[in-house]
Amino acid sequence: MKLYDDISEYYREIFPVADSLKNFFKSLAKPNYDKTLLDVGCGTGDFIFNISDYYSSLVGVDIDKSMLSIAKKRQKTNSSFVNSSMLNLERNFNNQTFDIISCIGNTLVHLNNIDEINSTFKQMAGLMSNNSCLIIQIINYDRIVDNKINFLPTIETQNLIFKREYELVDESRSVIFNTLLKEKSGKFQKSNSIKLLTLRLNELKALAEYNGLGVESVYSGFDKANFDIGNSVRTVVKLIKS
Ligand SMILES: C[S@@+](CC[C@H](N)C(=O)[O-])C[C@H]1O[C@@H](n2cnc3c(N)ncnc32)[C@H](O)[C@@H]1O
């Protein structure tokens, strides 16, 4: 994917792993810190490396070779990485189960349509045992669509500026996500556009429940703050296989 090929080298600087994210997954790993985790759309693997001390084994899957090559270079003994689409989880992890599956950082909405999300949930559920949990984190698209929000806040780091705009299309079923990454000293400037699905919370819940995944909690972030459909920027959903 051109967007991720272009930003992979800078991804860790733009999106550092927050303490709240680390603590959320540390708490899921309790009490024995011996659980297994599958991170779907793992990108550069930074999230996995930040929590690897709390899990017995961690596997990351990503479709983008540039992102994954950074993860593979930094691989730890209890982590491994697979280059695959989340649409092929069943084929890649036949007969395996995981205690925790994560799909965070707005990854799920990179799929093309509701049928693909349904297929991914079905395949994820197939890799879970009873009481395994799935954590999904996406942008709150109810807020984006209902309030016609056309940008996400610009991210500024020591060296970089990352601008993000949204253009609602397909009768608001999707957004075109336009990004501009600039190096502050003017060394480079990279612009990209990708289409993302504007998945609403009720659609996510219905698809999950259809596949045997019950909604345990919905938060507005990994700090477990209350979710407000009209105002929260992000949606974090904890689903349990029953
Ligand atoms: C915004 S990044 C999030 C990365 C990481 N999860 C995080 O939270 O920082 C989205 C990731 O999803 C990956 N991705 C997009 N479509 C995918 C697919 N069909 N299967 C697996 N990964 C995919 C991209 O390559 C990219 O690494």
The ligand as a Gaussian input file, in Angstrom:
#p B3LYP/6-31G(d) Opt

LIG

0 1
 C       -3.010000       2.748000      10.557000
 S       -1.989000       1.346000      10.478000
 C       -2.137000       0.691000      12.119000
 C       -0.943000      -0.123000      12.512000
 C       -0.942000      -0.606000      13.959000
 N       -2.040000      -1.526000      14.204000
 C       -1.020000       0.546000      14.934000
 O       -1.963000       0.593000      15.732000
 O       -0.132000       1.398000      14.907000
 C       -2.986000       0.216000       9.551000
 C       -2.239000      -1.070000       9.215000
 O       -3.176000      -1.982000       8.640000
 C       -2.515000      -2.693000       7.612000
 N       -3.542000      -3.277000       6.732000
 C       -4.360000      -2.634000       5.874000
 N       -5.167000      -3.515000       5.247000
 C       -4.836000      -4.742000       5.734000
 C       -5.311000      -6.063000       5.471000
 N       -6.287000      -6.301000       4.576000
 N       -4.768000      -7.081000       6.164000
 C       -3.772000      -6.859000       7.078000
 N       -3.274000      -5.633000       7.348000
 C       -3.802000      -4.585000       6.688000
 C       -1.631000      -1.639000       6.965000
 O       -0.611000      -2.205000       6.187000
 C       -1.122000      -0.882000       8.185000
 O        0.075000      -1.434000       8.687000

